[in-house]
């Protein structure tokens, strides 16, 4: 299930909501910025009051620079000064919070200790989220009292500028917790996708699958790292800001994908085994946009509109890239 929100218009009013972010480093601090700019009152906590205050000051300085760079709107720093504050400890930060986001290092023991402290000090009905990108949500829930209020709420780096957030309930998470957490994220102008609690969730399974194949291409001397990066960002990666893998497949034609899998299998029979879901769609004559049914079931009559949007989007993306110039890598 995917929910999207591109602005705070129509979203729940978070002005009265109290949120705590435990872990004020790069990720936690960025999340706190996002939520505070979304209108919530956000407490920032860390291992000490001094660390929390230092990172609070850093976030204000960053905001000033982001405004100068045109990345934050005018007045953002003033909003942060009003809505963000540094707590003396975890207990003070979470005492009155309606939602608490844990963003401490990716070590199970540290997260367990932190979540236990949060549970002991927070209101019994306060929602608790973890920003983990790798650790099982069910495993983390073991340290949480009333675990039905606990789930993963995984922001991406840099959180002020990446719009997507993974929402990951464990088997015992209540539906009310999931919907309330989504509302909180949407109110800050972010988009959410709800996924199951499996190893790597969705984001990292996809990201590391691409990296794994790319690394093998370089190891085998098929292409250099620079050439792989060039191909990714100028070909299929160029499409990804607008279309996910299923939309791209539907537009290309699922019969074409089915044939390409067979071709890849001549050298990599196991690694590129045809997905069962693809075979089933092709056998049913559901070949994507050209038949009006595929993974996303876009009606065939909308194909001209879709192609027009696609072409306009790609030209706009190229203009943006030319305007920004090459990334300062080489």
C-alpha positions as CSV (number, residue, x, y, z in Angstrom):
1,X,0.0,0.0,0.0
2,X,1.3,3.4,-1.0
3,X,0.1,6.8,0.2
4,X,1.5,10.1,-1.0
5,X,1.5,13.7,0.2
6,X,3.3,16.4,-1.5
7,X,2.4,19.3,0.8
8,X,0.8,19.9,4.2
9,X,-2.4,21.1,2.6
10,X,-5.3,18.9,3.8
11,X,-3.0,17.0,6.2
12,X,-3.8,16.7,9.9
13,X,-2.9,19.7,11.9
14,X,0.3,18.9,13.7
15,X,0.7,22.2,15.5
16,X,-0.5,20.7,18.7
17,X,1.3,17.4,18.2
18,X,4.3,16.7,20.4
19,X,7.0,14.5,18.8
20,X,10.4,13.4,20.2
21,X,13.4,12.3,18.1
22,X,15.9,10.2,20.1
23,X,19.3,10.4,18.4
24,X,20.2,13.9,17.2
25,X,22.9,13.0,14.7
26,X,22.8,13.4,11.0
27,X,19.8,11.2,10.4
28,X,17.9,12.0,13.6
29,X,18.6,15.7,13.3
30,X,17.4,15.8,9.7
31,X,14.2,13.9,10.7
32,X,13.6,16.4,13.5
33,X,14.0,19.3,11.0
34,X,11.4,17.7,8.7
35,X,8.8,17.2,11.5
36,X,9.4,20.6,13.0
37,X,9.0,22.3,9.7
38,X,5.8,20.3,9.2
39,X,4.3,22.1,12.2
40,X,4.9,19.7,15.1
41,X,6.6,20.6,18.4
42,X,9.7,18.4,18.4
43,X,12.0,17.5,21.2
44,X,15.6,16.4,20.4
45,X,17.3,14.0,22.7
46,X,20.7,12.3,22.8
47,X,23.2,10.7,25.1
48,X,23.5,14.0,27.0
49,X,22.0,17.4,27.1
50,X,25.2,18.8,25.7
51,X,25.1,16.6,22.6
52,X,21.5,17.4,22.0
53,X,22.1,21.2,22.4
54,X,25.1,21.0,20.1
55,X,23.1,19.3,17.4
56,X,20.2,21.7,17.9
57,X,22.6,24.6,17.2
58,X,23.9,22.7,14.1
59,X,20.4,22.3,12.7
60,X,19.7,26.0,13.0
61,X,23.0,26.8,11.2
62,X,22.2,24.2,8.5
63,X,18.8,25.8,8.0
64,X,20.3,29.2,7.5
65,X,22.7,27.8,4.9
66,X,19.8,25.9,3.2
67,X,17.9,29.1,3.0
68,X,20.8,30.9,1.4
69,X,21.2,28.0,-1.1
70,X,17.5,28.1,-1.9
71,X,16.8,24.7,-0.5
72,X,14.6,25.8,2.4
73,X,12.0,28.6,2.1
74,X,12.5,31.9,3.9
75,X,11.5,31.8,7.5
76,X,12.4,28.1,8.0
77,X,15.0,28.8,10.7
78,X,12.4,30.9,12.7
79,X,10.0,28.0,12.5
80,X,12.6,25.6,13.8
81,X,13.4,28.0,16.7
82,X,9.7,27.9,17.6
83,X,9.1,24.2,17.1
84,X,12.4,22.4,17.9
85,X,14.0,22.2,21.3
86,X,16.9,20.3,22.9
87,X,15.9,18.1,25.9
88,X,18.2,17.3,28.8
89,X,17.6,13.5,28.4
90,X,15.4,10.9,26.7
91,X,13.0,10.9,29.6
92,X,12.3,14.6,29.4
93,X,12.0,14.4,25.6
94,X,9.4,11.6,25.5
95,X,7.4,12.4,28.6
96,X,4.6,14.3,26.8
97,X,5.2,13.1,23.2
98,X,2.5,11.6,21.0
99,X,5.0,10.1,18.7
100,X,8.6,9.1,19.3
101,X,11.1,8.4,16.5
102,X,14.2,6.4,17.6
103,X,17.3,7.2,15.4
104,X,20.2,5.8,17.3
105,X,23.1,3.7,15.8
106,X,22.2,0.4,13.9
107,X,23.2,-1.9,16.8
108,X,20.5,-4.1,18.3
109,X,21.7,-3.8,21.9
110,X,21.8,0.0,21.7
111,X,18.4,0.2,20.1
112,X,17.0,-2.2,22.7
113,X,18.4,-0.2,25.6
114,X,17.0,3.0,24.0
115,X,13.6,1.6,23.2
116,X,13.3,0.3,26.8
117,X,14.0,3.7,28.2
118,X,11.6,5.3,25.8
119,X,8.9,2.8,26.8
120,X,9.4,3.3,30.5
121,X,9.2,7.1,30.2
122,X,6.6,7.7,27.4
123,X,2.8,7.7,27.7
124,X,1.5,4.2,27.4
125,X,-0.4,5.2,24.2
126,X,2.4,7.2,22.6
127,X,3.4,5.8,19.2
128,X,7.0,4.7,18.8
129,X,8.8,4.4,15.5
130,X,12.3,3.2,14.6
131,X,14.4,4.6,11.8
132,X,16.2,1.3,11.3
133,X,17.1,0.4,7.8
134,X,18.3,-3.2,8.5
135,X,17.1,-4.6,11.8
136,X,13.9,-6.7,12.1
137,X,11.0,-4.6,13.5
138,X,9.8,-7.7,15.4
139,X,13.2,-8.0,17.0
140,X,13.2,-4.4,18.1
141,X,9.6,-4.7,19.4
142,X,10.8,-7.1,22.1
143,X,12.1,-4.0,24.0
144,X,8.9,-2.1,23.7
145,X,6.0,-2.2,26.2
146,X,2.6,-2.3,24.4
147,X,4.3,-3.3,21.1
148,X,1.1,-2.8,19.1
149,X,2.1,0.9,19.1
150,X,5.5,0.2,17.6
151,X,6.7,0.1,13.9
152,X,9.5,1.1,11.6
153,X,9.4,4.6,10.2
154,X,12.4,4.6,7.9
155,X,13.5,8.0,6.4
156,X,16.2,8.1,3.8
157,X,19.4,10.2,3.7
158,X,19.3,13.2,3.5
159,X,15.9,13.2,5.1
160,X,15.1,16.9,4.5
161,X,15.3,16.4,0.8
162,X,14.3,12.7,0.1
163,X,10.5,12.5,-0.1
164,X,9.9,8.8,0.5
165,X,9.5,7.1,3.9
166,X,9.2,3.3,4.5
167,X,6.5,2.4,7.0
168,X,7.1,-1.1,8.4
169,X,4.6,-2.7,10.8
170,X,5.5,-5.9,12.6
171,X,2.9,-8.7,13.0
172,X,1.6,-7.1,16.2
173,X,1.4,-3.5,15.1
174,X,-2.1,-2.2,15.2
175,X,-3.8,-0.7,12.1
176,X,-4.4,2.5,14.0
177,X,-0.7,2.8,14.7
178,X,0.1,2.5,11.0
179,X,-2.5,5.0,9.8
180,X,-1.5,7.5,12.5
181,X,2.1,7.2,11.7
182,X,1.4,7.8,8.0
183,X,-0.6,10.9,8.8
184,X,2.3,12.2,10.9
185,X,4.7,11.7,8.0
186,X,2.3,13.1,5.4
187,X,1.8,16.3,7.5
188,X,5.5,16.9,7.1
189,X,5.1,16.7,3.3
190,X,6.6,13.2,2.8
191,X,5.3,10.2,0.9
192,X,4.9,6.8,2.5
193,X,4.9,3.1,1.4
194,X,3.8,0.4,3.8
195,X,5.8,-2.8,3.5
196,X,6.2,-6.0,5.4
197,X,8.8,-6.7,8.1
198,X,11.3,-8.8,6.1
199,X,15.1,-8.7,5.9
200,X,16.1,-5.5,4.1
201,X,12.5,-4.4,3.8
202,X,11.9,-3.1,0.3
203,X,14.2,-0.1,-0.2
204,X,17.5,-1.8,0.7
205,X,16.6,-5.1,-1.1
206,X,16.2,-3.1,-4.3
207,X,19.2,-0.8,-3.7
208,X,21.5,-3.7,-2.8
209,X,20.3,-5.9,-5.7
210,X,21.4,-3.1,-8.1
211,X,24.7,-2.6,-6.3
212,X,25.4,-6.3,-6.2
213,X,25.0,-6.7,-9.9
214,X,27.0,-3.5,-10.6
215,X,29.9,-4.7,-8.4
216,X,30.0,-8.0,-10.3
217,X,30.2,-6.2,-13.6
218,X,33.2,-4.3,-12.4
219,X,34.9,-7.3,-10.7
220,X,34.6,-9.3,-14.0
221,X,36.2,-6.4,-16.0
222,X,33.0,-6.0,-18.1
223,X,32.9,-2.2,-17.4
224,X,34.6,0.3,-15.1
225,X,32.8,1.8,-12.1
226,X,32.6,5.1,-13.9
227,X,31.0,3.5,-17.0
228,X,28.5,1.6,-14.9
229,X,27.5,4.8,-13.1
230,X,27.2,6.6,-16.4
231,X,24.9,3.9,-17.9
232,X,22.7,3.8,-14.8
233,X,22.1,7.5,-14.6
234,X,21.7,8.1,-18.3
235,X,19.5,5.2,-19.2
236,X,17.1,3.2,-17.0
237,X,18.0,5.3,-13.9
238,X,17.1,8.4,-15.9
239,X,13.5,7.2,-15.8
240,X,13.2,6.3,-12.2
241,X,12.3,9.7,-10.8
242,X,9.0,9.4,-12.7
243,X,8.3,5.7,-13.0
244,X,9.0,2.7,-10.9
245,X,10.1,-0.7,-12.3
246,X,6.5,-1.9,-12.8
247,X,5.4,1.2,-14.7
248,X,8.5,1.0,-16.9
249,X,7.9,-2.7,-17.6
250,X,4.3,-2.1,-18.5
251,X,5.3,0.6,-21.0
252,X,8.0,-1.5,-22.5
253,X,5.7,-4.5,-22.8
254,X,5.7,-7.5,-20.6
255,X,6.1,-9.8,-23.6
256,X,9.4,-8.0,-24.3
257,X,10.5,-8.4,-20.7
258,X,9.7,-12.1,-21.0
259,X,11.8,-12.5,-24.1
260,X,14.7,-10.6,-22.5
261,X,14.6,-12.9,-19.5
262,X,15.0,-15.9,-21.9
263,X,18.0,-14.2,-23.5
264,X,19.7,-13.5,-20.2
265,X,19.1,-17.1,-19.2
266,X,21.4,-18.3,-22.0
267,X,24.3,-17.2,-19.8
268,X,22.7,-16.7,-16.3
269,X,19.9,-19.4,-16.0
270,X,19.5,-19.2,-12.3
271,X,20.3,-15.5,-11.6
272,X,17.8,-14.3,-14.2
273,X,15.1,-16.9,-13.9
274,X,11.8,-15.5,-15.1
275,X,9.6,-14.3,-12.2
276,X,6.5,-16.4,-11.9
277,X,4.3,-13.3,-11.7
278,X,5.6,-12.1,-15.1
279,X,5.0,-15.5,-16.7
280,X,1.5,-15.6,-15.4
281,X,0.6,-12.1,-16.8
282,X,2.1,-12.9,-20.2
283,X,0.2,-16.2,-20.4
284,X,-3.0,-14.3,-19.5
285,X,-2.4,-11.9,-22.4
286,X,-1.8,-9.0,-20.0
287,X,1.2,-7.3,-21.6
288,X,1.1,-3.9,-20.1
289,X,-0.2,-0.6,-21.4
290,X,-0.7,-1.8,-24.9
291,X,-3.3,-4.3,-23.7
292,X,-4.6,-2.1,-20.9
293,X,-3.6,-4.6,-18.3
294,X,-0.3,-5.6,-16.6
295,X,1.2,-4.9,-13.3
296,X,-0.5,-1.5,-12.9
297,X,-3.5,-1.9,-15.3
298,X,-3.3,1.4,-17.0
299,X,-6.1,1.6,-19.6
300,X,-5.0,1.4,-23.2
301,X,-6.7,4.6,-24.1
302,X,-4.5,6.5,-21.7
303,X,-1.3,5.4,-23.5
304,X,-1.0,8.6,-25.6
305,X,-1.4,10.7,-22.5
306,X,1.2,8.6,-20.7
307,X,3.7,8.8,-23.5
308,X,3.2,12.6,-23.8
309,X,3.9,12.9,-20.0
310,X,6.9,10.6,-20.2
311,X,8.5,12.6,-23.1
312,X,7.9,15.9,-21.3
313,X,9.3,14.6,-18.1
314,X,12.5,13.3,-19.7
315,X,13.2,16.5,-21.6
316,X,12.6,18.5,-18.3
317,X,15.0,16.1,-16.5
318,X,17.7,16.6,-19.1
319,X,17.3,20.4,-18.8
320,X,17.6,20.2,-15.0
321,X,20.8,18.1,-15.3
322,X,22.3,20.6,-17.8
323,X,21.3,23.5,-15.5
324,X,22.9,21.9,-12.4
325,X,26.0,20.7,-14.3
326,X,27.9,17.5,-13.6
327,X,28.2,16.2,-10.0
328,X,31.6,17.1,-8.4
329,X,32.9,13.5,-8.4
330,X,35.7,13.5,-11.0
